[in-house]
């Protein structure tokens, strides 16, 4: 694993991979809350997430993992909820219960009904068991299905962002998912005008820009060793 940062034991540490949309969500949350953290890179292509060192932190072997002193939290949803409770600055959940429910629903559609079907291990398995190129059809099918649901869910709730004029939980899940769909799978967003408009807004926000895969220290294109 490659680490960057000060190494202060009291500093937050994020085990992340630049290409992981789950890690991307957490990076946005940390940026919005203006929390400094040490970036601990995990190379998924080299299988570092299956190492004994990493599975001590997260037995299932997925990024991201957050270390906050003696506290270790894995899974992006759990990490973001932990950050929300411990570091209340820039709340990621609205006070309005209906809006809060919509945020939970949108986040869950991404985290349960889209992203798991396009992660590296799943796509590799599909290609091996079904055939070359079938993994891309598989990924695009589930992205289309999920985006159609999100487009319908957010209609009537969206403003500048997913559930109004402020950035909340849903936005943290939507932005990485759309970025990945476009960059990794060359996905055509024109069939989803509401989501496309939201994506344009996300691309203007510094906290989102800084969290993008292309701006991470372990992205080879960014000059990482």
Long-range contacts (C-beta under 8 A, 24 or more apart in sequence): 1-40, 1-41, 1-42, 1-43, 1-48, 1-51, 1-53, 1-54, 2-40, 2-41, 2-43, 2-217, 2-218, 2-224, 2-225, 3-38, 3-39, 3-40, 3-41, 4-38, 4-39, 4-40, 4-41, 4-217, 5-37, 5-38, 5-39, 5-40, 6-38, 7-38, 8-38, 9-69, 10-69, 11-36, 11-37, 11-38, 12-36, 12-37, 12-38, 12-66, 12-67, 12-68, 13-37, 13-38, 13-40, 13-66, 13-67, 13-68, 14-38, 14-39, 14-40, 14-64, 14-65, 14-66, 14-67, 15-40, 15-42, 15-54, 15-57, 15-58, 15-63, 15-64, 15-65, 15-66, 15-67, 16-40, 16-41, 16-42, 16-63, 16-64, 16-216, 16-218, 17-41, 17-42, 17-43, 17-44, 17-49, 17-63, 17-218, 18-213, 18-214, 18-216, 18-217, 18-218, 18-219, 18-222, 19-44, 19-184, 19-213, 19-219, 20-44, 20-63, 20-64, 21-115, 21-176, 21-177, 21-179, 21-180, 22-62, 22-63, 22-64, 22-75, 22-76, 22-111, 22-115, 22-176, 23-63, 23-64, 23-76, 24-175, 24-176, 24-179, 24-180, 24-211, 24-212, 24-213, 25-76, 25-80, 25-172, 25-173, 25-176, 26-64, 26-66, 26-76, 26-79, 26-80, 26-83, 27-210, 27-211, 27-216, 28-172, 28-175, 28-176, 28-207, 28-208, 28-211, 29-79, 29-80, 29-83, 29-84, 29-92, 29-172, 30-83, 31-206, 31-207, 31-208, 31-210, 31-211, 32-90, 32-92, 32-167, 32-172, 32-207, 33-83, 33-87, 33-89, 33-90, 34-89, 34-90, 35-83, 35-87, 39-216, 39-217, 39-218, 41-216, 41-217, 41-218, 41-224, 43-218, 44-120, 45-120, 76-111, 77-107, 77-111, 80-169, 80-172, 91-168, 92-167, 92-168, 92-169, 92-172, 93-168, 93-169, 94-163, 94-164, 94-166, 94-168, 99-157, 99-163, 99-164, 99-168, 102-153, 102-154, 102-157, 102-162, 102-163, 102-170, 103-162, 103-163, 103-168, 103-169, 103-170, 104-169, 105-153, 106-150, 106-153, 106-154, 106-162, 106-163, 106-169, 106-170, 106-173, 106-174, 107-169, 107-170, 107-172, 107-173, 109-146, 109-149, 109-150, 109-153, 110-146, 110-150, 110-173, 110-174, 110-177, 111-173, 113-142, 113-145, 113-146, 113-149, 114-142, 114-143, 114-145, 114-146, 114-147, 114-177, 115-177, 117-142, 118-142, 118-143, 118-180, 118-184, 118-185, 136-185, 139-185, 140-185, 140-187, 143-177, 143-181, 143-185, 143-187, 146-177, 147-181, 147-192, 147-195, 148-192, 150-174, 150-192, 150-195, 151-192, 151-193, 151-194, 151-195, 154-194, 154-195, 154-198, 155-194, 158-194, 158-198, 160-201, 161-198, 161-201, 162-198, 167-205, 171-198, 171-202, 174-198, 174-199, 174-202, 175-199, 175-202, 175-208, 178-202, 179-212, 179-213, 183-213
